[in-house]
């Protein structure tokens, strides 16, 4: 494979963050000349979720195109939806460098970026120009919002999320609320039921107000950590269901260093293959707990079509990847999609919806 044999060795000789920045800069240049491409699709893979049409179930995860600089390019690589961010309400530099590390022996990454972001005002202007240039994007666009680091106090944090939402929501097809990054002090406490409920309730009110003003229905997802206790995770699911959220994204990166990755000494969130087992388990637990009534997006350690197939059978309606693309190349999403078709044909499956959750305690069905 050309990427693994030729390009990856060159990229891996460079500092990880600098290599990433140069790649995004190059793709942003291409983005300026891109019309809305026809995304990869197939009748077996198309589905409607949260009122949106997804041409295929494989999305770009947050953390790759943080500032929405190359949105139009990603569908050309086979992605069926794109998540940009995390974007904070106010611009911030993130944590000191170095803050991104490859762990090739485990096909993993560690990051402690700390929500480095150009801020919601700058990104909103970029997305506004994008929408003017391409009125109908070829795939759904998710915008991931997070807490500005220096904002403290519950009321101030709520207003910080509100500011980011109001600026970015008009240009998003769905909003992802990030309360699970391990790299912003105090952020994960917002996964606790008593804090999460008012935050999500406020954002749902904002989404309702946007709908009344513009007629635009905007689904909300919340992104959770793999390091939560199961009971706390179920609390999040119950809050999401009670408030009418569109679903949950599971999972963010992990701070756990157990078993074979105990020797990874870099601080920060670990992603890639070591996260695969726990991320799949979380999807299975959530699907079973909600009886398939709450749509789930699975992310973490997806490198192959078999990985994606297993995540869908565990209960995910959609999947996302980022670290896998660093190790396997930019066309990984396209290869996974073609592999999913092959696996479904092998198993006599006519449509993706037939297998969502079939391995979650033996139950079948899909959350729509």
matplotlib code that plots the C-alpha trace (Angstrom):
import matplotlib.pyplot as plt

x = [0.0, 1.5, 0.6, 2.1, 5.2, 6.0, 4.1, 3.8, 7.5, 8.1, 5.3, 6.4, 9.8, 8.2, 6.8, 3.3, 1.5, 3.6, 2.9, -0.8, -0.8, 1.0, -1.5, -4.5, -3.0, -2.5, -6.1, -7.4, -5.8, -7.6, -10.8, -10.9, -11.2, -13.6, -17.2, -19.6, -18.4, -20.6, -20.0, -19.4, -22.7, -24.6, -28.2, -27.1, -25.3, -27.7, -29.8, -31.7, -30.8, -32.0, -33.7, -30.5, -29.6, -26.3, -24.9, -22.7, -22.1, -18.4, -17.6, -14.5, -14.1, -13.5, -9.9, -8.8, -10.2, -10.4, -11.1, -13.2, -10.5, -11.0, -14.7, -15.3, -12.4, -13.3, -16.2, -13.7, -11.9, -15.1, -16.6, -20.3, -20.3, -17.8, -17.3, -15.2, -13.9, -13.7, -14.4, -14.4, -16.4, -13.3, -10.0, -7.3, -3.8, -4.3, -1.6, 2.1, 3.9, 4.8, 1.3, 0.7, 2.5, 2.5, 2.8, 3.4, 3.9, 0.3, -1.2, -2.1, -1.9, -1.7, -2.8, -3.0, -3.9, -6.3, -8.9, -6.5, -9.1, -9.4, -12.6, -16.3, -16.4, -13.6, -14.9, -18.5, -17.3, -15.5, -18.6, -20.7, -18.5, -18.6, -22.4, -22.5, -20.2, -21.8, -25.4, -25.9, -23.0, -22.8, -22.7, -24.0, -21.7, -21.4, -19.9, -18.3, -18.4, -16.4, -15.5, -13.1, -10.3, -10.2, -13.9, -14.9, -18.0, -21.2, -23.1, -20.1, -19.5, -23.2, -22.9, -19.6, -21.3, -24.3, -22.0, -20.3, -23.7, -25.3, -22.4, -21.9, -25.4, -26.7, -24.1, -24.2, -26.4, -25.9, -24.1, -21.9, -21.5, -18.0, -17.9, -15.4, -12.0, -9.4, -7.2, -9.3, -9.2, -12.6, -14.4, -15.3, -17.2, -19.8, -20.6, -22.1, -25.9, -26.4, -24.2, -25.0, -28.8, -28.8, -26.2, -28.0, -31.4, -30.1, -28.7, -31.9, -33.7, -31.3, -31.9, -35.7, -35.3, -33.2, -35.9, -38.6, -36.6, -35.4, -37.4, -34.1, -34.2, -30.8, -30.1, -27.8, -25.5, -23.3, -19.9, -18.8, -15.6, -14.7, -13.4, -16.8, -18.4, -21.2, -23.8, -22.6, -22.8, -26.3, -27.2, -25.9, -28.1, -31.2, -30.5, -30.1, -33.4, -35.4, -34.3, -34.8, -31.3, -30.6, -28.1, -24.7, -21.2, -19.0, -16.2, -13.6, -10.0, -9.0, -6.6, -6.4, -3.1, -3.9, -2.7, -0.5, -0.4, 0.8, 4.2, 2.8, 4.1, 2.9, 0.2, -3.1, -5.9, -5.0, -6.7, -6.3, -6.4, -6.0, -9.3, -11.2, -12.4, -13.6, -15.3, -17.2, -18.2, -19.6, -21.7, -23.0, -23.9, -25.6, -27.6, -28.7, -29.5, -31.6, -33.1, -32.0, -34.1, -31.2, -29.0, -25.3, -22.2, -19.2, -15.7, -12.4, -10.0, -11.7, -9.1, -10.9, -14.3, -14.4, -13.9, -16.8, -19.0, -18.5, -19.2, -22.5, -23.5, -22.8, -25.3, -23.8, -25.8, -22.8, -19.1, -16.2, -12.4, -9.3, -6.3, -6.9, -6.5, -3.1, -1.8, -3.8, -4.0, -6.6, -8.8, -9.4, -13.1, -13.7, -12.1, -14.2, -17.3, -16.5, -15.6, -18.9, -20.8, -18.7, -19.4, -23.1, -23.3, -21.4, -23.9, -27.0, -27.8, -29.8, -29.4, -27.3, -30.3, -30.8, -27.6, -27.5, -27.3, -27.7, -24.8, -25.9, -27.3, -28.8, -31.2, -31.6, -33.0, -32.0, -32.4, -33.9]
y = [0.0, 3.3, 5.3, 2.8, 2.2, 5.6, 8.5, 7.3, 6.9, 10.5, 11.9, 9.9, 11.4, 14.8, 16.2, 14.8, 18.2, 19.9, 17.1, 17.4, 21.2, 21.0, 18.4, 20.5, 23.5, 21.6, 20.2, 23.7, 24.9, 22.1, 23.0, 26.4, 24.8, 22.0, 22.0, 19.7, 16.2, 13.2, 11.2, 7.5, 5.7, 2.5, 1.5, -0.9, 2.0, 4.9, 5.8, 8.6, 9.5, 12.5, 13.8, 13.8, 11.8, 9.9, 8.5, 6.1, 5.5, 6.4, 9.9, 12.0, 12.3, 15.5, 16.5, 16.2, 19.3, 21.4, 24.8, 23.6, 24.5, 21.5, 20.6, 20.2, 17.8, 15.1, 13.5, 12.9, 10.5, 8.5, 10.1, 10.1, 12.9, 15.3, 16.5, 19.6, 21.0, 20.9, 24.7, 26.9, 30.0, 32.1, 31.6, 29.9, 28.4, 25.1, 23.4, 23.9, 21.9, 19.1, 17.8, 15.2, 11.9, 8.8, 5.4, 3.2, 0.0, 0.2, 1.9, 4.7, 8.5, 10.4, 14.1, 16.7, 19.5, 21.2, 22.5, 24.7, 26.7, 29.7, 30.4, 30.3, 33.7, 32.9, 29.4, 30.7, 33.2, 30.4, 28.2, 31.0, 31.5, 27.8, 27.7, 30.6, 28.9, 25.5, 25.8, 22.1, 20.3, 16.7, 15.2, 16.3, 18.6, 18.2, 21.0, 20.0, 22.7, 22.7, 24.8, 27.7, 26.8, 30.0, 30.2, 29.0, 28.9, 27.0, 30.1, 31.3, 27.9, 27.7, 31.1, 30.1, 27.1, 29.3, 31.7, 29.0, 27.4, 30.7, 31.5, 28.1, 26.5, 28.4, 26.7, 23.1, 20.2, 18.8, 20.0, 17.8, 18.8, 17.9, 17.4, 14.5, 15.6, 14.8, 17.7, 20.7, 20.9, 20.4, 19.6, 15.9, 17.0, 18.3, 14.7, 14.4, 14.4, 17.5, 19.6, 17.9, 18.3, 22.2, 22.4, 20.2, 21.7, 25.1, 24.0, 22.3, 25.5, 27.3, 24.8, 25.2, 29.0, 28.6, 26.3, 28.9, 31.7, 29.9, 26.7, 24.8, 21.6, 21.1, 17.7, 17.6, 14.8, 14.6, 13.0, 10.9, 9.5, 5.8, 6.2, 6.7, 4.2, 2.3, 3.8, 7.3, 6.5, 5.3, 8.6, 10.5, 8.3, 9.0, 12.7, 12.6, 10.7, 12.8, 16.1, 14.8, 14.7, 13.1, 10.7, 10.0, 9.8, 7.1, 7.5, 10.3, 9.4, 7.5, 8.3, 4.6, 2.9, -0.6, -3.9, -3.9, 0.0, 0.4, 1.4, 4.5, 7.3, 10.3, 12.2, 13.0, 11.1, 7.8, 6.9, 4.3, 0.5, 0.3, 2.1, -0.3, -2.9, -0.4, 1.8, -1.2, -2.3, 1.2, 1.1, -2.3, -1.3, 1.9, 0.2, -2.5, 0.0, 2.2, -0.8, 0.7, 3.8, 6.3, 6.6, 6.0, 7.0, 4.8, 6.1, 4.8, 2.3, 1.8, 0.7, -1.8, -2.7, -5.5, -3.0, -0.8, -3.9, -5.0, -1.5, -1.4, -4.9, -3.7, -0.9, 2.1, 3.6, 5.5, 5.3, 7.7, 7.5, 9.7, 7.8, 5.0, 7.4, 8.5, 4.9, 3.6, 6.6, 9.2, 6.7, 4.5, 5.6, 4.5, 1.1, 0.6, 1.4, -1.0, -3.6, -3.1, -3.8, -7.0, -8.1, -7.5, -9.4, -12.3, -12.4, -11.9, -8.5, -6.2, -3.0, -1.6, -1.1, -4.9, -5.4, -2.4, -3.8, -7.5, -8.4, -6.3, -9.1, -10.8, -8.0, -6.7, -3.5, 0.1, 3.4, 5.9]
z = [0.0, -1.2, 1.9, 4.4, 2.4, 1.0, 2.7, 6.2, 6.9, 5.7, 7.8, 10.9, 10.7, 11.4, 14.7, 14.9, 15.4, 12.7, 10.2, 11.0, 10.6, 7.3, 6.1, 7.1, 5.4, 2.2, 2.3, 3.1, -0.1, -2.0, -0.1, -1.8, -5.2, -4.2, -5.2, -3.3, -4.3, -4.7, -1.5, -1.4, -1.0, -1.6, -1.0, 1.8, 3.6, 3.3, 6.3, 8.0, 11.5, 13.6, 10.6, 8.5, 5.4, 5.7, 2.5, 4.4, 8.2, 8.4, 9.7, 10.4, 14.2, 16.0, 16.6, 13.0, 11.3, 14.5, 12.9, 9.9, 7.4, 5.0, 5.2, 1.5, 1.0, 3.5, 1.5, -1.4, 0.9, 1.5, 4.7, 5.0, 7.5, 9.0, 12.6, 13.1, 16.4, 19.3, 19.0, 22.1, 22.5, 22.9, 21.0, 23.0, 22.3, 24.1, 26.2, 25.7, 23.1, 22.6, 23.1, 20.4, 20.3, 18.1, 19.8, 16.7, 18.6, 19.6, 16.6, 19.0, 19.6, 22.8, 22.8, 25.5, 23.0, 25.4, 22.9, 20.9, 18.9, 16.8, 18.6, 17.7, 16.0, 13.5, 12.7, 12.4, 9.7, 7.9, 8.0, 6.8, 3.8, 3.2, 3.2, 0.8, -1.6, -1.3, -0.2, 0.0, 1.5, 0.2, 3.8, 7.2, 9.1, 12.9, 15.0, 18.3, 21.0, 24.2, 27.3, 27.2, 29.6, 31.6, 32.2, 35.7, 37.8, 36.7, 35.5, 33.5, 31.9, 30.8, 29.2, 27.5, 25.9, 25.0, 23.2, 21.2, 20.3, 19.2, 16.9, 15.3, 15.3, 12.3, 10.1, 11.6, 10.7, 14.2, 17.4, 19.5, 23.2, 24.4, 28.1, 28.1, 27.0, 29.6, 28.7, 30.0, 33.8, 35.3, 32.1, 32.8, 36.0, 33.5, 32.7, 36.2, 36.2, 38.3, 36.0, 32.7, 33.0, 33.2, 30.5, 28.0, 28.9, 28.2, 24.8, 23.9, 24.6, 22.4, 19.6, 20.0, 19.8, 16.6, 15.1, 15.9, 14.3, 11.2, 10.9, 11.2, 13.3, 14.9, 16.6, 19.6, 20.6, 23.8, 23.7, 26.7, 28.2, 28.1, 31.7, 33.3, 35.7, 34.0, 36.4, 35.5, 31.9, 32.3, 34.0, 31.0, 28.7, 30.9, 30.9, 27.1, 26.7, 29.1, 27.4, 23.9, 22.7, 19.3, 20.7, 22.3, 20.8, 22.5, 23.2, 23.7, 24.5, 27.6, 30.4, 31.4, 31.0, 31.9, 30.5, 27.5, 27.3, 30.8, 29.4, 27.6, 29.7, 27.8, 29.7, 27.9, 26.1, 24.4, 21.2, 18.5, 18.8, 22.6, 22.9, 20.6, 23.2, 25.8, 23.1, 21.8, 25.3, 26.0, 22.8, 23.7, 27.3, 26.2, 23.5, 25.9, 28.7, 26.3, 24.5, 21.2, 21.5, 21.7, 18.5, 19.2, 17.2, 17.9, 17.8, 19.1, 17.6, 14.2, 11.7, 9.5, 8.0, 10.6, 13.4, 12.1, 11.5, 15.1, 16.4, 14.4, 15.6, 19.1, 18.7, 16.8, 14.0, 12.7, 13.4, 13.3, 12.9, 13.1, 14.6, 12.1, 9.2, 10.6, 10.5, 7.4, 5.1, 3.9, 2.0, 5.0, 5.2, 1.6, 2.2, 5.3, 3.4, 0.6, 3.3, 5.0, 1.8, 1.4, 4.9, 4.6, 1.3, 2.9, 5.8, 3.6, 5.1, 2.9, 4.8, 7.7, 9.9, 10.1, 12.1, 14.5, 17.9, 17.0, 19.2, 22.2, 24.4, 21.4, 20.6, 17.0, 15.7, 15.0, 16.7, 14.3]

ax = plt.figure().add_subplot(projection="3d")
ax.plot(x, y, z, "-o")
ax.set_aspect("equal")
plt.show()
